[in-house]
């Protein structure tokens, strides 16, 4: 309750300035990660944890036309508890896209702020750092492919670069390859670690 009240106050002050034009991008230094990083906004893990359903309700309240991903089928087979799956469902609604038809721009928001589900994803896929982006891979592909030809695209993410020594690096490399191919209008082949079928 304390964390939720603080978050509402914090976001409310930002929305007072930005209004409904505020588009939110979650990162791993944000709420729900207090013990893992000294630069976190919060310090006390017990008092500061917020459910992802609450995060969605508060952070996205002003973003009326966002298009989210429904991951229910994707996560149905995962070796996770029902509570973890429910968190994943609401967490997935924090990555989204929104189209500005007047300016012909598609804004794509990726999400790297899911420390409370990382253990679930690691247990199933063996990737330990920023592994929640694995679940957004196919969605990003489909979102780029479905972009109208006369639209520009702006992609926002907390972090897509990572050390080559990380087990996460192959995932980043494939996502950057995908984005680069879209930007240059070149045909590229990318491979999601969740799929045996490459995407072109």
Residue pairs with C-beta under 8 A, 6 or more apart in sequence:
2 47
2 48
3 31
3 42
3 47
3 48
3 49
3 50
4 50
4 54
4 58
6 42
6 48
7 31
7 50
7 54
7 55
7 58
7 59
8 58
11 58
11 59
14 22
15 22
15 62
19 62
20 62
20 63
20 64
22 62
22 63
23 63
23 98
23 107
23 109
23 156
24 59
24 60
24 63
24 94
24 109
25 109
25 110
25 111
25 156
25 157
25 158
26 55
26 59
26 94
26 111
26 112
26 113
26 114
26 158
27 112
27 113
27 158
27 159
28 37
28 112
28 113
28 114
28 115
28 130
28 158
28 159
29 37
29 39
29 40
29 41
29 113
29 158
30 40
30 41
30 113
31 41
31 42
31 48
31 50
31 55
31 113
32 48
32 49
32 50
32 52
32 55
32 113
32 114
32 115
32 116
33 40
33 113
33 115
34 40
34 41
34 42
34 43
34 44
34 45
34 48
35 45
36 115
42 48
49 116
51 87
51 90
52 87
52 90
52 91
52 94
52 114
52 116
53 86
53 90
55 90
55 91
55 94
56 90
56 93
56 94
59 94
60 66
60 93
60 94
60 96
63 96
63 98
65 98
65 99
66 96
66 97
66 98
67 96
67 97
67 98
67 99
67 143
68 92
68 93
68 95
68 96
69 92
69 93
69 95
69 96
69 136
69 139
70 89
70 92
71 88
71 89
71 92
71 135
72 89
74 135
75 85
75 88
75 89
75 135
76 85
78 85
78 88
78 120
78 124
79 123
79 124
80 88
80 120
80 123
80 124
81 120
84 117
84 120
87 116
87 117
88 117
88 120
88 135
91 111
91 114
91 117
91 132
92 135
92 136
94 109
94 111
94 113
95 109
95 110
95 111
95 136
95 139
96 109
97 106
97 107
97 108
97 109
97 143
98 106
98 107
98 109
99 105
99 106
99 107
99 151
100 106
100 107
104 148
104 150
104 151
104 152
105 151
105 152
105 153
105 154
106 143
106 147
106 148
106 151
106 152
106 153
106 154
107 153
107 154
107 156
108 140
108 143
108 144
108 153
108 154
108 155
108 156
109 156
109 157
110 133
110 136
110 140
110 155
110 156
110 157
110 158
110 160
111 132
111 133
111 136
111 157
111 158
112 130
112 132
112 133
112 157
112 158
112 159
113 132
113 158
114 121
114 132
117 132
118 128
118 131
118 132
121 127
121 131
121 132
121 134
121 135
122 128
122 131
125 131
125 134
125 193
125 194
126 167
127 134
127 167
127 168
127 171
127 193
128 167
128 168
129 162
129 166
129 167
129 168
130 159
130 162
130 168
130 171
130 172
131 168
131 171
133 160
133 168
133 171
133 172
133 175
134 171
134 192
134 193
134 194
137 171
137 174
137 175
137 192
137 193
137 194
138 192
138 194
138 195
138 199
140 175
140 178
140 179
141 178
141 190
141 192
141 199
144 153
144 178
144 179
144 182
147 153
147 182
153 182
155 179
160 172
160 175
160 176
161 172
162 168
162 169
162 172
163 169
170 193
171 193
174 190
174 191
174 192
174 193
175 190
177 188
177 190
178 188
178 190
178 199
180 186
180 188
181 187
181 188
181 190
187 200
188 200
189 198
189 199
189 200
190 198
190 199
190 200
191 198
191 199
192 199
